[in-house]
Amino acid sequence: MPRLLQREIDKLKKQILSLGADVEESVRLAVRAIAARDADLAREVIEGDVKIDEQEVALEEECLKILALHQPVADDLRFIVAVLKINNDLERIGDLAGHLAERARSLSRVSAATVPPDLLTMAERVQTMLSKSLDALVNLDMDAALFVCNADDAVDDIHRSMYRRTKAGIRQSPESLDWLLQLLSASRYLERIADQTTNIAEDVIYLIGGDIIRHRGIGHRNRLSDEEDLPPETKTP
């Protein structure tokens, strides 16, 4: 590999890892904001999304510049393609963390709202998936990437459980409709973060071996059957 191209590739690695660290922190803070119903912490997450967006744009521009100037092939080309895809996934996770923080801010205004343990368990699993996907990227670890792909079903199961619990709660206490829907929306955003994290793991698998595993069963995720029944405000944009 030409020395200049190697330097550009190394710079790209540092950029994607920096973005990943910022996104991981954003999700962590958003989960804390939900758990504590902390409006100030939620605002910090929402305001921090601007930095993530700027990093995403800068990284994409760097990838396109390398493609145009160096016309990489083989492993280098595969790496840049993977980075472009992971870059988009990470930016989307940052957006979803912001939406999660918005739910925390809404819940902070409802004194009667309580965050169910299942939602916090779901949040922990999603954070573990995100951390593992980034570890897989750093270390080119196939086992870690496969762990993430296989962990997604458990998160989907918890989301379905949250959906059923929300329907039952609304029937029992119609006056709680607003904050119950906020909790369900938070669950949906966590489920979508898990999906995007699985995308990253699939991209790492592509980066390691050149295999595109989407739609092959591993890491393949169908839309939740309950989605069509959700109120519009609970659906992820």
C-alpha positions in Angstrom: 0.0 0.0 0.0 1.4 3.5 -0.9 2.5 5.3 2.3 0.2 8.2 1.7 -2.8 5.9 1.4 -1.8 4.1 4.6 -1.8 7.4 6.4 -5.2 8.3 5.1 -6.5 4.9 6.2 -5.1 5.3 9.6 -6.7 8.7 9.9 -10.0 7.2 8.9 -9.7 4.6 11.6 -9.2 7.2 14.2 -12.2 9.2 13.0 -14.6 6.3 13.0 -13.5 5.2 16.5 -13.8 8.7 17.8 -17.3 8.9 16.4 -18.2 5.5 17.9 -17.0 6.6 21.3 -19.1 9.8 21.2 -22.2 7.9 20.1 -21.7 5.3 22.8 -21.5 8.1 25.4 -24.6 9.7 24.0 -26.6 6.5 24.4 -25.2 6.0 27.9 -26.3 9.4 28.9 -29.7 9.1 27.3 -30.3 5.8 29.2 -29.3 7.5 32.4 -31.7 10.4 31.6 -34.5 7.9 31.1 -33.8 6.0 34.3 -33.6 9.2 36.4 -36.1 11.2 34.4 -33.4 13.9 34.3 -34.4 16.7 32.0 -31.0 18.5 32.3 -29.1 15.3 31.2 -31.6 14.8 28.4 -30.9 18.3 27.1 -27.2 17.6 27.2 -27.7 14.6 24.9 -29.9 16.5 22.5 -27.5 19.4 22.2 -24.5 17.0 21.7 -26.1 15.5 18.6 -24.8 18.5 16.6 -21.2 17.3 17.2 -22.0 13.8 16.1 -23.6 15.1 12.9 -20.6 17.2 12.1 -18.3 14.2 12.6 -20.4 12.0 10.4 -20.2 14.6 7.5 -16.5 15.0 7.9 -15.9 11.3 7.9 -18.0 10.8 4.8 -16.1 13.5 3.0 -12.8 11.9 4.0 -13.9 8.6 2.6 -15.0 10.1 -0.7 -11.7 12.0 -0.9 -9.7 8.8 -0.5 -11.8 7.0 -3.1 -11.3 9.9 -5.6 -7.6 10.4 -5.0 -6.3 6.9 -4.4 -8.8 4.6 -6.1 -8.1 1.9 -3.5 -8.8 -1.8 -4.3 -9.2 -5.1 -2.5 -9.0 -4.8 1.3 -8.6 -1.0 1.4 -11.7 -0.6 -0.8 -13.6 -2.9 1.4 -12.5 -1.0 4.5 -13.7 2.3 3.1 -17.0 0.9 2.0 -17.5 -0.6 5.5 -16.6 2.7 7.2 -19.1 4.6 5.0 -21.9 2.2 6.1 -20.8 2.2 9.8 -20.6 6.0 9.7 -24.2 6.2 8.7 -25.3 3.6 11.3 -23.5 5.5 14.1 -25.1 8.8 13.1 -28.5 7.2 13.1 -27.8 5.8 16.6 -26.9 9.3 17.7 -30.2 10.5 16.4 -32.1 7.8 18.2 -30.2 8.6 21.4 -31.6 12.2 21.0 -35.1 10.8 20.5 -34.6 8.7 23.7 -33.5 11.8 25.5 -36.7 13.6 24.4 -38.7 10.8 26.0 -36.8 11.3 29.2 -37.5 15.0 29.1 -41.2 14.3 28.7 -41.2 11.7 31.5 -39.5 14.2 33.8 -42.7 16.3 33.7 -44.9 13.4 35.0 -44.6 12.9 38.7 -46.5 9.6 38.6 -44.3 8.0 35.9 -42.1 5.0 36.9 -39.6 3.4 34.6 -40.3 -0.4 34.5 -37.3 -2.7 35.2 -37.7 -4.4 31.8 -37.0 -1.2 30.1 -33.8 -0.7 32.0 -32.8 -4.4 31.3 -33.4 -3.7 27.6 -31.3 -0.6 27.8 -28.4 -2.5 29.4 -28.5 -5.1 26.7 -28.6 -2.5 24.0 -25.6 -0.7 25.5 -23.7 -4.1 25.7 -24.5 -4.7 22.0 -23.2 -1.3 21.0 -20.0 -1.7 23.0 -19.4 -5.2 21.6 -20.0 -4.0 18.0 -17.4 -1.2 18.5 -15.0 -3.8 20.0 -15.5 -6.0 17.0 -14.6 -3.1 14.8 -11.5 -2.1 16.7 -10.2 -5.7 17.0 -11.8 -7.2 13.8 -13.3 -9.7 16.1 -15.7 -12.1 14.3 -17.0 -13.7 17.5 -17.9 -10.3 19.0 -19.7 -9.3 15.8 -21.7 -12.6 15.8 -22.6 -12.1 19.5 -24.2 -8.8 18.6 -26.1 -10.3 15.7 -27.5 -13.0 17.9 -28.3 -10.7 20.8 -30.9 -8.7 18.8 -33.7 -11.2 19.2 -33.7 -10.9 23.0 -34.1 -7.1 22.7 -37.0 -7.6 20.3 -38.6 -9.9 22.8 -38.4 -7.3 25.6 -39.9 -4.7 23.2 -42.9 -7.0 22.5 -43.3 -7.4 26.2 -43.3 -3.7 26.7 -46.0 -3.3 24.0 -48.2 -5.9 25.7 -47.6 -4.2 29.1 -48.5 -0.8 27.7 -51.8 -2.0 26.2 -52.7 -3.6 29.6 -51.7 -0.5 31.5 -53.8 1.8 29.2 -56.9 -0.5 29.8 -56.4 -0.5 33.5 -55.5 3.3 33.9 -56.6 5.3 30.9 -55.5 8.5 32.6 -51.9 7.2 32.3 -52.1 7.0 28.5 -49.6 9.8 27.9 -46.7 8.6 30.0 -47.2 5.0 29.1 -46.9 5.9 25.4 -43.7 7.8 26.2 -42.3 4.6 27.8 -43.4 2.5 24.8 -41.7 5.0 22.5 -38.5 4.8 24.6 -38.6 1.1 24.2 -39.1 1.4 20.4 -36.0 3.7 20.2 -33.9 1.3 22.1 -35.1 -1.5 19.8 -34.1 0.6 16.8 -30.7 1.3 18.3 -30.2 -2.5 18.7 -31.1 -2.9 15.0 -28.6 -0.2 13.9 -25.9 -1.8 16.2 -26.6 -5.1 14.5 -26.0 -3.4 11.2 -22.6 -2.3 12.4 -21.8 -5.9 13.4 -22.8 -7.1 10.0 -20.6 -4.5 8.4 -17.7 -5.7 10.5 -18.3 -9.3 9.3 -18.2 -7.9 5.8 -15.0 -6.1 6.6 -13.3 -9.2 8.0 -14.3 -11.7 5.3 -16.1 -9.9 2.5 -19.3 -11.8 3.3 -22.6 -9.9 3.1 -24.8 -11.7 5.7 -28.0 -9.6 5.6 -31.1 -11.7 4.8 -29.3 -15.0 5.5 -30.7 -15.6 8.9 -27.8 -14.4 11.1 -28.6 -10.9 12.2 -31.7 -10.7 10.0 -34.5 -8.8 11.7 -38.1 -8.7 10.6 -40.3 -5.8 11.5 -42.1 -6.5 14.8 -45.6 -7.7 14.1 -46.9 -5.2 16.7 -45.5 -2.2 14.8 -48.6 -1.6 12.7 -50.7 -1.4 15.9 -48.6 1.2 17.5 -49.9 4.8 17.9 -48.2 7.1 15.4 -46.3 9.0 18.1 -44.5 5.7 19.2 -43.1 4.9 15.7 -39.6 5.7 15.0 -39.1 8.4 12.3 
